[in-house]
């Protein structure tokens, strides 16, 4: 992995907080390091006679952060929290709020106590794919020590928050040496730290590069995109028509209790993974890191039996959920692997369906490399569910803001119906815009819009593209009887009452 540090760009930062935001974006821009709110960064500054920890706000995307996305926390009060024997999340968050220099600032990261107690000015934390490919194996600790030597400390898995901060503090206090530049958290990610912005950032890049080199040296890096060795799928499973895709979306939506957008990922790597001879074993061991489960659920669905998946998921909840859980996830899958398609990814809207797809692509890479290196292993079901419960409440909040969230509308004559499309998008729908003019393709540049041109695509192609992108059609706006007839079967498969 190459360092993207640029001396001119760094010099243009007006202060150290701006520099903190700059290097954070460098990390977040590399999806093999952090995705969709994952990872966090911090810097300790002296301001107005006191030490302030600026830490990335909870849920902020490292790729997009600016100075305002960092929470200014008085360092000493949060540093002293490590002296407690135990601290629940609600109480810990209240302590963070009390320590905020600016009460209007974002909620501090749940890893604030951990960052506060590392004796470095600059701290980076990512969920690097290459590091997880080492750590998520039967001999993970041995691989980490072989790859990094004395450069990192190895920390056993603990749930994010105070429990993780406590064990990291203990490991660092006992085992850190002058050569220590980072920590690997098993089944979680990696920390790097330094005395300057450049040193801290480039240590992260150097450590991830060492993990990549280790995988390459053991022929566990390259993932061949071919799948010729996989057995042919049964003919019944190869039905990959638009109606089969729409039926799967309907079933997933009904299991969830609300409509969802679903996209189909049929790239060569996804097809290769879906046709692996060991798929039934490898794909069912759990996520690469608990953050993935918040988007993908603990396990993907193999095939199309959503009812069977939901029943198994309810058993998983019953066996592993704490008695005092305030909210439990719905039982619907978010990823469905099928040899005909590769995989399908579902989300509450187009953005989250895309996020699920990207998260699972990275998960596949980690699974394959870890299995090639050794034997891929995940966390226990109870530990994964704890993360799903803790961080999975965003879906209800997003759905409550827009009445058409999760629904898909096909609008014919899109260029003449821009006001209608604007309204649909504003109300949360995903929109397929159809028009004779090829300019329809670029009418909007956003993930919840797909523009298709009659002039270049027949009805069959239009519907196939629409369904592979969003999973189905819930509403048709058109005066074209031929189009209405062609869409009838898809509309009948909508999870939304017509």
TORDRENKOL-551956 format. One record per residue: x, y, z of N, C-alpha, C in turn. Coordinates in pm, whole numbers, padded with zeros to 5 digits, always signed. Each point is the difference from the previous one (the first is absolute). Layout:
<rs>
XYZXYZXYZ...
</rs>
This chain:
<rs>
+00085-00119+00000-00085+00119+00000+00089+00124+00000-00030+00094-00087+00082+00119-00015-00046+00112+00092+00095+00076+00052-00031+00121+00075-00049+00107-00097-00106+00068+00037-00054+00109-00081+00033+00136+00060+00087+00003+00098+00039+00126+00062+00058+00095-00104-00045+00123+00004+00048+00103-00093+00046+00120+00081+00127+00034-00010+00055+00109+00081-00072+00131-00023-00033+00028-00126-00067+00127-00031-00140+00004+00059-00074-00111-00012-00135-00005+00056+00003+00011+00152+00099-00066+00061+00012+00007+00146+00035+00142+00044+00090+00065-00073+00040+00137+00036-00116+00097-00015-00093-00031-00089-00115+00089-00023-00102-00007+00113+00011-00099+00086-00091-00010+00114+00031+00114+00098-00101+00071+00039+00022+00120+00081+00036-00026+00144-00030-00119+00049+00030-00032+00140+00007-00152+00015+00030-00046+00120+00018-00144+00020-00132-00077-00009-00110+00064+00033-00128-00070-00015-00032-00019-00148+00029+00100-00081-00019-00015-00144+00091-00110-00055+00121-00009+00056+00093-00105-00041-00053-00137+00043-00064-00004+00117-00061-00126+00046-00110-00044-00096-00081+00095-00044-00106-00032-00096+00058-00046-00133+00108+00064-00042+00064-00035-00128+00050-00145+00000+00074-00039+00102+00053-00137+00000-00111-00102+00025-00104+00041+00069-00114-00091+00019-00066-00030-00133-00014+00103-00084-00059-00023-00133+00088-00087-00086+00131+00010+00016+00090-00089-00075-00027-00145+00037-00021-00026+00128-00029-00137+00043-00139-00044-00048-00099+00087+00021-00137-00037-00035-00023-00015-00148+00083+00066-00082-00014-00013-00144+00043-00133-00054+00070-00079+00082+00042-00134-00039-00094-00101+00066-00092-00057-00080-00103-00086+00056+00055-00129+00060+00121-00036-00035+00062-00117+00063+00046+00031+00142-00018+00126+00044+00034+00039+00136-00124+00026+00085-00096+00073-00055-00117+00037+00079-00117+00031-00091-00120-00036+00046-00121+00024-00080-00116+00040+00088-00079+00097-00046-00132+00031+00055+00000+00014+00153+00078+00094+00048+00000+00028+00143+00099-00082+00079+00066-00097-00062+00096-00082+00071+00132+00073+00022+00071-00041+00104+00128+00062+00031-00017+00135+00067+00106+00048+00062-00002+00132+00061+00142+00053+00016+00011+00130+00017+00129+00068+00012-00010+00107+00107+00116+00042+00053-00001+00104+00102+00132+00076+00002-00003+00116+00065+00121+00079+00025-00020+00071+00134+00107+00010+00077-00005+00067+00131+00065+00138-00014-00076+00104+00033+00045+00137-00015-00009+00076+00133+00087+00099+00017-00004+00087+00117-00073+00128-00038-00114+00025+00066-00080+00117-00034-00052+00068+00127+00018+00129+00009-00051+00079+00113+00042-00059+00134+00124-00047+00006+00054-00048+00125-00040-00140+00040-00066-00075-00090-00035-00139+00033+00022-00090-00121+00017-00129+00028+00022-00097-00107-00134-00048-00054-00015+00008-00132-00125-00038-00065+00027-00115-00097-00079-00105+00012+00004-00111-00096-00105+00026-00107+00045+00020-00122-00093+00010-00114-00010-00138-00063-00119-00059+00010-00020-00135-00052-00118+00000-00097+00011-00081-00103-00106-00006-00100-00135-00030+00065-00101+00076-00040-00133-00022+00055-00057-00135-00040-00084-00054+00084-00059-00131-00023-00079-00002-00130+00028-00099-00085-00074-00018-00125+00051+00081-00117+00089+00096+00022+00053+00079-00111+00084-00088-00091-00004+00030-00130+00076-00077-00099+00139+00060-00013+00102-00081+00026+00138+00050-00009+00031+00061-00136-00062-00049-00104+00030+00049-00135-00049+00143-00020-00092+00046+00084-00066+00129-00024+00019+00100+00113+00072-00036+00105+00002+00085+00120+00065+00135-00025-00051+00099+00069+00060+00132+00007+00024+00031+00148+00053+00117+00028+00031+00035+00139-00122-00008+00090-00117+00038-00052-00121+00003+00082-00048-00140+00039+00054-00105-00063-00042-00136+00031+00078-00060+00117+00091+00077+00058+00078-00048+00114-00056+00059+00128-00005-00085+00103-00055+00041+00129+00111+00043+00093-00005+00123+00054+00103+00047+00093-00033-00043+00143+00075-00095+00052-00027-00056+00132+00116+00036+00094-00033+00049+00118+00105+00029+00098+00070-00131+00035+00131+00000-00017+00075-00126+00004+00000-00065+00138+00028+00075+00105+00020-00061+00131-00123-00074+00053-00120+00058-00009-00117-00076+00050-00023-00133-00070+00018-00002-00134-00024-00127-00070+00118-00095+00018+00120+00053+00016+00116-00087+00025-00017-00073+00133-00053+00068+00102-00014-00061+00132-00106-00109+00005-00087-00003-00100-00103-00104+00000+00060-00140-00004+00121-00013-00051+00063-00132-00012+00025-00062+00136-00001+00080+00106+00026-00050+00135-00119-00077+00056-00115+00014-00060-00118-00071+00050+00008-00148-00033-00069-00078+00079-00003-00144-00025-00095-00035-00114-00111+00073-00007-00099-00024-00105-00071+00131-00031-00052+00009-00122-00070+00121-00042-00092-00036-00117-00128+00011+00022-00096-00030-00106+00000+00107-00107-00048-00035-00119+00003+00093-00112-00079+00127+00028-00118-00012+00059-00082+00117+00025+00069+00096+00096+00058-00055+00106+00071+00084+00096+00125+00061-00063+00070-00080-00082+00121+00049-00065-00033+00116-00094-00105-00013-00078-00039+00106-00093-00038+00126+00077-00065-00017+00116-00033+00116+00083+00127+00069+00049+00100-00078+00035+00128+00058+00042+00066+00076-00115-00010-00056-00121+00056+00069-00117-00069+00135-00020-00131-00001+00011-00076+00124-00020+00039+00105+00104+00020-00045+00123+00038+00093+00106+00138+00058-00023+00086-00074-00069+00137+00045-00025+00015+00081-00128-00106+00010-00079+00009+00073-00127+00026+00148+00024+00096+00054-00072+00026+00144+00008-00110+00078-00069-00056-00059-00106-00110+00062-00074-00121-00093+00007-00104+00036+00076-00116-00089+00015-00073-00029-00132+00022+00084-00101-00066-00020-00129+00080-00091-00094+00115-00044+00044+00086-00084-00084-00061-00139-00019+00044-00075-00100-00050-00136-00019+00029-00088+00120-00078-00107+00015+00027-00094+00108+00136-00066-00022+00085+00000+00100+00134-00059-00017-00007-00150-00032+00101-00049-00069+00010-00142-00032-00004-00084+00126-00054-00120-00014-00005-00092+00112+00140-00043+00045+00100+00024-00087+00138-00036+00034+00076+00117+00064-00069+00100+00052+00065+00119+00055+00094-00032+00115-00041-00087+00091+00087-00034+00115+00127-00068-00049-00012-00085-00100+00118-00067-00056+00098+00102-00057-00049+00092-00084+00086+00102-00060+00062+00089+00109-00078+00035+00100+00048+00091+00104+00118-00058+00076+00003-00131+00016+00103-00063+00082+00121-00050-00078+00003+00020-00130+00122-00030-00075+00093+00121+00010+00126-00019+00038+00091+00112+00025+00062+00057-00127-00085+00029-00098+00044+00057-00127-00095+00113-00038+00054+00099-00066-00081+00114-00040-00098-00038-00111+00046-00081-00094-00080-00037-00117-00030-00149+00005-00127-00037-00023-00041-00141+00004-00091-00030-00120+00025-00114-00066-00080-00046-00115-00056-00139+00032-00124-00023-00039-00060-00132+00015-00079-00035-00125+00031-00114-00062-00072-00046-00119-00036-00147+00015-00084-00047-00093-00038-00141-00007+00063-00061-00126+00128+00015-00013+00072-00037-00122-00025-00145-00041-00040-00018-00126-00029-00134-00053+00119-00094+00015+00117+00047-00035+00118-00086+00001+00033-00048+00141-00018+00088+00098+00028-00038+00139-00105-00101+00048-00126+00022-00037-00105-00094+00039+00022-00137-00063+00056-00004-00120+00027-00129-00064+00103-00080+00078+00088+00067+00072+00094-00068+00089-00066-00037+00133-00071+00098+00056-00053-00015+00135-00117-00098+00007-00079-00009-00108-00119-00085-00001+00032-00142-00044+00098-00059+00064+00042-00136-00035+00023-00080+00128+00007-00130-00017+00021-00087+00117+00130+00035+00072+00103+00037-00074+00129+00036+00060+00026+00150-00015-00105+00078+00020+00008+00143-00026+00110+00071+00075+00013-00026+00128+00102+00070+00078+00140-00035-00049+00022-00125-00036+00132-00040-00051+00030+00069-00132-00098+00012-00087+00021+00069-00127+00031+00148+00022-00069+00061+00093+00024+00141+00029+00143+00021+00052+00042-00085+00090+00136+00015+00054+00105-00026-00107-00028-00094-00090+00095-00027-00108+00006+00117-00098-00113+00064-00026-00004+00110-00096+00057+00130+00055-00024+00027+00130+00032+00131+00056+00114+00000+00101+00035-00115+00053+00105-00003+00100-00035+00085+00121+00096+00081+00046-00021+00083+00119-00070+00132-00031-00040+00022-00125-00059+00130-00037-00141+00018+00056-00070-00111+00027-00137+00012+00050-00021-00086+00123-00100+00037+00077-00050-00082+00109-00124-00074-00051-00026-00117+00055-00118-00078-00039-00101+00005+00114-00122+00040-00032-00104+00020+00101-00114-00097-00027-00042-00079+00098-00113-00092-00021-00129+00077-00024-00096-00066-00063-00125+00068-00033-00077+00037+00126-00049+00123+00001-00095+00047+00099-00100+00090-00071-00121+00008+00052-00104+00085-00058+00047+00145+00005-00029+00076-00106+00042+00140-00006-00054+00079+00119+00080+00097+00044-00039+00082+00113+00095-00019+00116-00054+00007+00121+00085-00003+00119+00075-00132+00013-00068-00110-00030+00063-00131+00013+00124-00010-00089-00010+00049-00123+00114-00001-00090+00109+00096+00047-00039+00119+00045+00098+00097+00049+00079-00058+00116-00068-00070+00088+00065-00056+00119+00106-00103-00038-00034-00092-00090+00097-00104-00035+00115+00059-00081-00026+00098-00087+00108+00065-00075+00096+00072+00095-00056+00067+00099+00082+00071+00098+00090-00097+00075-00056-00114+00040+00078-00099+00075+00110-00061-00086-00033-00033-00126+00100-00059-00089+00111+00100-00029-00037+00125-00024+00102+00101-00029+00090+00023+00120-00058+00009+00119+00079+00026+00121+00099-00112+00028-00038-00123-00031+00086-00115+00030+00104-00028-00108-00035+00025-00125+00083-00055-00108+00058+00102-00098-00039+00125+00009+00051+00098-00097+00150+00022+00019+00070+00019-00112+00143+00029+00000+00022+00124-00088+00122+00051-00002+00028+00114-00090-00025-00033-00147-00007-00129-00034-00024-00040-00140-00148-00009-00034-00088+00013+00098-00143-00016-00024-00056+00120-00075-00059-00025-00116-00061+00108-00078-00147-00027-00029-00051-00113+00051-00140-00030-00026-00052-00115+00084-00129-00029-00015-00065-00113+00066-00094-00066-00100-00001-00133+00001-00098-00074-00078-00104-00057+00096-00125+00033-00026-00111-00048+00081-00063-00118-00074+00009-00118+00057-00049-00121-00067-00148+00015-00037-00033-00037-00125-00137+00006-00052-00058+00141+00001+00084+00101+00000-00050+00137+00009+00074+00094-00095+00132+00016+00018+00071+00095-00084+00139+00030+00053+00050+00118-00033+00137+00035+00033+00009+00146+00042+00088+00030+00096+00032+00135+00041+00144+00030-00038+00025+00125-00033+00136+00051-00017+00004+00137+00067+00118+00043+00042+00010+00126+00070+00139+00061-00020+00010+00129+00027+00127+00069-00018-00003+00140+00060+00112+00068-00009+00014+00133+00059-00030+00112-00099-00008-00035-00129-00038+00099-00101-00109-00061-00089-00070+00085-00072-00106-00049-00088+00056-00093-00106+00111+00038-00060+00058-00082-00106+00050-00132+00055+00066+00003+00114+00054-00123+00057-00113-00098+00032-00107+00049+00062-00110-00087+00040-00070-00059-00122-00032+00084-00098-00066-00047-00122+00088-00102-00074+00126+00033-00018+00086-00090-00078+00033-00128+00075-00006+00001+00131+00015-00125+00074-00118-00093-00029-00120+00057-00008-00117-00083-00036+00021-00062-00139+00041+00081-00095+00020-00051-00136+00111-00105-00002+00107+00023+00075+00111-00095+00003-00042-00133+00062-00080+00005+00106-00043-00123+00064-00094-00079-00091-00093+00068-00064-00090-00070-00092+00080-00060-00116+00100+00072-00047+00085-00052-00108+00073-00126+00043+00042-00005+00126+00067-00121+00050-00097-00118+00002-00125+00026+00035-00100-00107-00004-00021-00049-00143-00008+00094-00094-00016-00038-00141+00119-00083-00047+00120+00044+00035+00120-00072-00043+00004-00141+00060-00046-00012+00123-00002-00132+00065-00094-00094-00075-00119+00050-00035-00095-00082-00076+00057-00040-00136+00065+00095-00066+00059-00030-00131+00110-00105+00012+00080+00009+00106+00110-00095+00016-00048-00141+00026-00125-00014+00039-00057-00132+00026-00108-00038-00101+00006+00064-00117-00093-00026-00110-00146+00009+00044-00029+00098+00085-00136+00017+00050-00055+00138-00034+00058+00063-00102-00044+00134-00037-00091+00001-00122+00047-00057-00109-00077+00003-00125-00125-00085+00011-00111+00055-00048-00126-00073-00002-00038-00018-00145+00023-00115-00060-00028-00019-00143-00147+00024-00030-00031+00078-00103-00139+00027-00033-00069-00110-00078+00071-00112-00024-00063-00108-00076-00072-00095+00094-00094-00074-00051-00073-00094+00083-00023-00131-00075+00092-00034-00086-00016-00120-00081+00005-00127+00082+00067+00007+00117+00013-00120+00081-00127-00030+00079-00089+00098+00009-00122-00021+00078-00099-00087-00078-00073-00083+00070-00099-00085-00069-00112+00085-00058-00058-00046-00108-00112+00072-00060-00118+00001+00095-00069+00114+00008-00117+00011+00088-00116-00077-00062-00087-00057+00085-00119-00067-00052-00083+00095-00086-00066-00055-00100-00076+00085-00093-00104+00084+00073-00061-00053+00105-00103+00075+00071+00056+00124+00067+00129-00003+00032+00061+00114+00067+00046+00107-00099+00006-00033-00126+00055+00092-00098-00107+00094-00056-00127-00018+00042-00103+00093-00040+00035+00137+00055+00045+00090-00084+00046+00130+00048-00079+00113-00063-00123-00029-00042-00081+00101-00064-00043+00109+00096-00057+00105-00057-00041+00114+00080-00106-00039+00103-00090-00091-00035-00104-00037+00095+00056-00073+00121+00104-00082-00021+00062-00070+00113+00068+00100+00094+00064+00101-00057+00064+00102+00083-00106+00079+00076-00107+00040-00069-00105+00076+00066-00068-00081+00110-00015-00130-00022-00061-00085+00102+00088-00008+00124+00132-00005-00020+00091-00002+00114-00010+00130+00079-00004+00113-00072-00014+00129+00070-00132+00005+00079-00108-00047-00062-00129-00004+00070+00010-00080+00129+00062-00118-00009+00008-00087+00117+00087+00062+00110+00111+00061-00039+00088+00065+00099-00074+00117+00065-00070+00078-00079-00073+00115+00054-00108-00044+00097-00073-00104-00036-00106-00047+00089+00057-00055+00130+00113-00067-00007+00063-00051+00122+00048+00115+00089+00046+00108-00064+00046+00116+00076-00115+00079+00058-00114+00000-00070-00115+00077+00044-00012+00135-00066+00082+00025-00102-00004+00126-00073+00069-00020-00135-00035+00083-00101+00063-00017-00132+00147+00035+00002+00076-00073-00080+00144+00023-00009+00043+00008-00145+00107+00072-00024+00065+00004-00130+00104-00112-00003+00018-00062-00116+00094-00111-00009+00075+00008-00133+00132-00010+00005+00073-00004-00126+00074-00132-00016+00021-00038-00124+00062-00128-00033+00143+00024-00046+00093-00073+00058+00143+00015-00029+00050-00126-00070+00016+00010-00131+00039-00116-00080+00136+00014-00063+00090+00075+00064+00137+00014-00051+00072-00134+00013+00112-00018-00072+00069-00130+00002+00038-00050+00139+00048+00090+00089+00038-00047+00133-00120-00048+00079-00112+00071-00012-00120-00041+00074-00053-00133-00051+00001-00019-00132-00042-00128-00055+00095-00112+00042+00129+00030+00001+00097-00101+00042-00024-00042+00144-00026+00098+00086-00025-00031+00141-00129-00082+00014-00105+00039-00074-00128-00069+00009+00008-00144-00049+00103-00031-00078+00013-00135-00057+00117-00077+00060+00054+00049+00113+00107-00073+00068-00053-00134+00050+00077-00106-00014-00045-00130+00052-00019+00001+00152+00075+00086+00070-00010+00004+00146-00089+00114+00050-00085+00055-00087-00081+00116+00036-00085-00025+00124-00063-00116+00008-00091-00028+00111+00071+00004+00134+00130-00023+00000+00078+00009+00123+00056+00141+00019+00072+00050-00100+00073+00125+00014-00093+00119+00028-00112+00005-00068-00088+00116+00011-00082+00000+00129-00002-00112+00071-00087-00012+00116+00075+00001+00133+00120+00056+00000+00078+00004+00124-00011+00132+00074-00061+00099-00061-00016+00128+00067+00076+00111-00069-00023+00126+00041+00058+00116-00068+00147+00020+00032+00067+00078-00085+00142+00027+00018+00026+00087+00122-00093+00086+00031+00008+00087+00118-00144+00038+00034-00030+00023+00127-00140+00025+00037-00065+00115-00075+00078+00104-00040-00059+00111-00073-00069-00047-00128+00056-00101-00066-00060-00052-00122-00141-00052+00026-00020-00065+00115-00129-00061+00029-00112+00102+00011+00034+00123+00035-00101+00105+00010-00063+00026-00137+00077-00023-00107-00050+00020-00135-00043-00132-00064+00076-00108+00022-00020-00124-00075-00072-00109+00078-00028+00021+00127-00043-00102+00095+00116-00098+00023-00018-00086+00101+00110-00090+00036+00035-00093-00114-00104-00054-00068+00022-00094-00108-00079+00041-00123+00049-00032-00120-00081+00018-00120-00096-00117-00018-00104+00025-00077-00091-00106-00043+00065-00074-00116+00000-00131+00003+00044-00080-00114-00124-00045-00076-00015+00047-00123-00118-00033-00079-00111+00102+00020-00126-00046+00001-00113+00093-00001-00106-00031+00105+00031-00089+00093-00099-00037+00102+00002+00101+00114-00068+00112-00021+00001+00107+00100-00073-00043+00127-00108-00074-00013-00075-00044+00117+00087-00088+00090+00078-00090-00063+00089-00085+00078+00108+00080+00071+00055+00100-00071+00101+00087+00060-00059+00074+00120-00119+00057-00018-00063+00078+00107-00026-00086+00123-00042-00124-00022-00025-00089+00113+00129-00028+00076+00109-00026-00075+00130-00025+00064+00049+00125+00073-00027+00116-00058+00046+00124+00062-00074+00027+00131-00129-00033+00003-00075+00017+00124+00056-00091+00109+00042-00119-00038+00064-00090+00097+00130+00059+00051+00078+00058-00091+00126+00068+00035-00027+00111+00101-00105+00079-00022-00035+00106+00094-00041-00058+00135-00083-00102-00002-00049-00059+00124+00113-00059+00084+00099-00057-00068+00109-00066+00071+00109+00097+00048+00011+00116-00064+00116+00085+00027-00030+00142+00047-00123+00044-00011-00033+00137+00039-00007+00013+00152+00053+00107+00056-00013+00021+00144-00145+00027+00038-00038-00037+00121-00139+00013+00043-00047+00145+00002+00093+00093+00021-00038+00141+00011+00017+00077-00130+00016-00070-00113+00017+00069-00129-00123+00086-00030+00024+00127-00030-00110+00093-00028-00052-00014-00142+00084-00049-00089-00037-00009-00141+00073-00118-00060-00070-00080-00079+00063-00112-00069-00011+00022-00150+00099-00047-00077-00006+00015-00145-00114-00082-00059-00050+00043-00116-00100-00081-00070+00069-00126-00054-00077-00103-00035+00061-00128-00038+00030-00016-00149-00011+00106-00078+00020-00012-00144+00148+00005-00036+00044-00077-00100+00139+00009-00045+00027+00132-00068+00126+00041-00002+00040+00117-00076+00087-00038-00119+00052-00123+00000+00079-00052-00112-00053-00139-00034-00022-00023-00129-00043-00132-00049+00096-00044-00109+00067-00111+00023+00097-00053-00097-00069-00105-00086+00018+00013-00131-00065-00092-00093+00095-00024-00117+00021-00124-00040+00094-00025-00111-00043+00061-00132-00128+00034-00011-00048+00061-00124+00037+00148-00008+00010+00067+00115+00015+00144+00001+00134+00048+00053+00064-00077+00086+00108+00050+00084-00060+00022+00137-00037+00126+00029-00076+00022+00122-00090+00122-00017-00105+00005+00081-00090+00114+00003+00013+00065+00136-00001+00134+00003+00016+00075+00124-00121+00088+00023-00060-00009+00116-00120+00076+00032+00030+00107+00103-00073+00112-00012+00014+00108+00096-00127+00081+00005-00014+00084+00101-00123+00077+00015-00018+00103-00109+00106+00037-00067-00009+00087-00118+00118-00033-00090+00013+00072-00110+00105-00032-00097+00139+00018+00060+00017+00104+00081+00131+00023+00063+00039-00118+00086-00090-00047+00085+00035-00108+00091+00007-00135-00071-00073-00018-00108+00018-00122-00080+00140-00002-00061+00044+00116-00050+00135+00010-00055+00105-00021+00109-00027+00055+00118+00095-00016+00111+00012-00147+00039-00114-00069+00005+00002-00143+00031+00081-00076-00104-00021+00033-00127+00072-00068-00107+00149+00023+00012+00040+00125+00024+00143+00028+00010+00061-00066+00122-00072+00001+00112+00050-00065+00120+00020-00149-00025-00094-00062-00071+00012-00145-00021+00110-00032-00101+00023+00086-00098+00113-00023-00091+00131-00006+00077+00017+00093+00093+00121-00002+00081+00004-00123+00090-00116-00039+00052-00006-00120+00082+00043-00123-00079-00047-00013-00124+00040-00113-00084+00151-00005-00017+00060+00117-00022+00146+00006-00016+00069-00051+00126-00049+00044+00116+00061-00043+00127-00018-00150+00019-00123-00050-00024-00025-00143+00013+00099-00081-00084+00012+00039-00128+00082-00078-00094+00147+00003+00039+00051+00117+00036+00142+00009+00036+00029-00072+00131-00089+00015+00098+00022-00069+00127-00003-00151-00019-00092-00048-00083-00010-00143-00025+00122-00051-00076+00053+00081-00093+00120-00040-00073+00122-00001+00091+00002+00091+00097+00113+00007+00093-00003-00112+00102-00121-00029+00050-00010-00089+00115-00140-00062+00002-00084+00047+00091-00140-00040+00006-00078+00119+00055-00097+00049-00078-00074+00118+00042-00087-00031+00121+00007+00087+00101-00083-00013+00119-00059+00136+00035-00121+00000+00052-00065+00123+00044-00023-00008+00150-00079+00095+00050-00034+00004+00141-00119-00089+00030-00031-00016+00127-00116-00079+00040-00128+00074-00037-00110-00072-00020-00127+00065-00030-00039+00105+00104+00025-00026+00126-00038+00095+00106+00077+00131-00014+00128-00009-00033+00080+00123-00015-00043+00080-00123-00035-00069-00107-00046+00071-00120-00134+00067+00026-00091-00070+00065-00132+00058+00026+00011+00123+00089+00093+00001+00092+00018+00118+00086+00026+00123-00085+00079-00014-00106+00027+00113-00090-00123+00035-00081-00072-00099-00049-00123+00027-00076-00100+00079+00083-00014-00035+00126-00094+00069+00088+00049+00141+00031+00129+00013+00029+00056+00129+00043-00002+00105-00110+00031-00043-00124+00022+00100-00106-00102-00006-00113-00100-00087+00011-00090-00022-00113-00128+00081-00001-00016+00097+00086-00126+00072+00006-00020+00108-00104+00096+00017-00089-00010+00111-00097-00113-00020-00100-00038-00124-00029-00100-00025-00105-00134+00063+00034-00045-00017+00124-00128+00056+00038+00003+00152-00008+00112+00060+00041+00011+00146-00004-00007+00051-00143+00067-00069-00093-00001+00043-00140-00138-00018-00060-00064-00113+00028-00132-00026-00056-00103+00101+00047+00013+00046+00122-00100+00091+00055+00001+00137-00066+00105+00032-00072+00013+00133-00059-00070+00013-00135-00020-00114-00070-00053+00008-00137-00104-00111-00021-00117+00037-00044-00110-00095-00011+00018-00105-00108+00082+00029-00103+00018-00096-00109+00133-00074+00008+00063+00004+00115+00128-00071+00017-00016-00147-00036+00090-00050-00083-00001-00140-00038-00083-00033-00121-00076+00098-00052-00086-00026-00116+00070+00042-00129-00041-00065-00109+00061+00023-00132-00109+00043-00097+00023+00112-00067-00098+00054-00093+00064+00014-00138-00068-00050-00103+00044+00017-00138-00081+00113-00062+00068+00105-00048-00066+00118-00057+00033+00007-00149-00101-00018-00082+00017+00013-00145-00005+00150-00036+00066+00037-00109+00005+00141-00037+00069+00081+00107+00115-00048+00045+00067+00057+00116+00035+00148-00016+00045+00039-00119+00042+00139-00017-00118+00097+00015-00118-00042-00042-00118+00085+00014-00061-00010+00140+00046-00097+00078-00056-00022+00133+00100+00027+00111+00086+00096-00021+00105+00027+00100-00058+00042+00134-00104+00078+00001-00059+00042+00127-00052-00121+00078-00061-00092-00073-00052-00121+00065+00116-00084+00055+00108-00011-00078+00115-00075+00047+00063+00068+00121+00011+00132-00004+00054+00074+00115-00079-00032+00126-00131-00003-00014-00086-00028+00115+00019-00142+00051+00007-00096-00092+00020-00140+00039+00133-00019+00073+00105+00059-00054+00132-00011+00064-00002+00066+00138-00064+00114+00011-00007+00071+00128-00077-00081+00104-00093-00083-00045-00080-00082+00092+00064-00136+00027+00121-00022-00053+00077-00119+00035-00002-00113-00098-00071+00013-00112-00008-00109-00097+00128-00010-00083+00026-00119-00052+00099-00019-00105-00075+00011-00132+00057+00070-00096-00072+00030-00123+00076-00052-00122-00072-00068-00087+00051-00037-00131-00064+00097-00100+00082+00085-00061-00050+00096-00098+00017-00055-00140-00109-00001-00077+00000-00057-00134-00037+00108-00101+00074+00006-00111-00026+00103-00099+00062-00042-00133-00051+00056-00108+00059-00027-00132+00134+00069-00016+00022+00107+00072+00123+00079-00011+00109-00062+00089+00115-00038-00057+00109-00057+00080+00048+00090+00113-00032+00131-00008+00040+00091+00107-00066-00036+00133-00101-00087-00004-00066-00042+00123+00098-00069+00095+00105-00058-00058+00096-00074+00082+00069+00089+00102+00020+00127-00034+00071+00091+00089-00090+00111+00054-00131-00026+00001-00094+00099+00050+00026+00031+00148+00039-00103+00075+00041+00014+00140+00126-00083+00019+00084+00047+00086+00122-00076+00033-00005-00034+00149-00075-00105+00030-00018-00043+00138-00034-00149+00000+00027-00066+00111-00012-00146+00002-00144-00049-00005-00097+00085+00032-00140-00045+00000-00072+00033-00130+00077+00031-00104-00059+00026-00132+00073-00082-00105-00077-00064-00088+00055-00074-00114-00070+00051-00125+00075+00059-00092-00056+00049-00125+00021-00098-00113-00107-00035-00071+00006-00097-00110-00066+00059-00124+00059-00026-00117-00047+00060-00125-00071-00103-00087-00125+00031-00039-00073-00084-00094+00076-00014-00132+00064+00107-00041+00066+00001-00131+00105-00109-00012+00058-00039+00110+00111-00097-00004-00038-00134+00063-00104-00002+00082-00035-00122+00073-00147-00037-00026-00025-00127-00031-00137-00046-00012-00062-00019+00137-00131-00033+00002-00068-00015+00129+00066-00105+00088+00037-00113-00061+00062-00107+00079+00128+00045+00066+00084+00070-00074+00126+00049+00056-00023+00104+00107-00097+00090-00024-00032+00104+00098-00041-00063+00133-00090-00096-00006-00048-00060+00124+00109-00081+00070+00081-00068-00078+00109-00076+00061+00096+00093+00074+00038+00110-00064+00092+00094+00064-00063+00061+00126-00127+00034-00009-00069+00060+00114-00005-00097+00118-00033-00125-00029-00015-00098+00107+00134-00039+00059+00104-00012-00083+00131-00032+00055+00055+00115+00083-00041+00123-00031+00050+00115+00076-00076+00021+00130-00134-00012-00003-00079+00032+00118-00085-00115+00053-00005-00113-00072-00066-00119+00052-00142-00023-00046-00064+00100-00055-00138-00016-00043-00062+00133-00033-00131+00001-00020-00074+00122-00029-00129-00003+00083-00026+00109+00072-00119+00010+00084-00108+00088-00062+00041+00094-00082-00095+00091-00060+00048+00039-00139-00091+00001-00096+00030+00042-00137-00076+00128-00030+00071+00100-00048-00064+00124-00045+00022+00009-00151-00103-00035-00077+00012-00007-00145-00138-00011-00064-00012+00054-00118-00122-00017-00080+00019-00106-00108+00117-00065-00003+00033-00096-00103-00057-00138+00037-00099-00046-00075-00066-00126+00031+00095-00119-00012+00090+00007-00099+00097-00109-00017+00092-00011+00119+00045+00113+00051+00088-00001+00118-00077-00050+00121-00124+00045+00014-00082-00043+00113-00019-00151+00000-00025-00055-00119-00018-00145-00011+00129-00074+00036+00115+00053-00047+00129-00064+00028+00035+00006+00148-00048+00103+00070+00032+00018+00141-00096-00073+00093-00110-00054-00053-00105-00056+00084+00052-00106+00097+00080-00094-00051+00049-00107+00086+00088+00055+00111+00083+00100-00031+00088+00060+00101-00082+00077+00104-00099+00071-00044-00086+00072+00094-00074-00095+00093-00039-00116-00054-00067-00100+00083+00094-00058+00108+00130+00009-00024+00100-00051+00095+00047+00107+00098-00056+00119-00008+00040+00107+00090-00036-00032+00144+00085+00033+00096-00035-00018+00141-00096+00107+00050-00024+00101-00083-00091+00109+00035-00137-00030-00059-00106+00014+00076-00135-00028-00049-00034+00093-00114-00044-00056-00113-00036+00081-00118-00151+00020-00006
</rs>
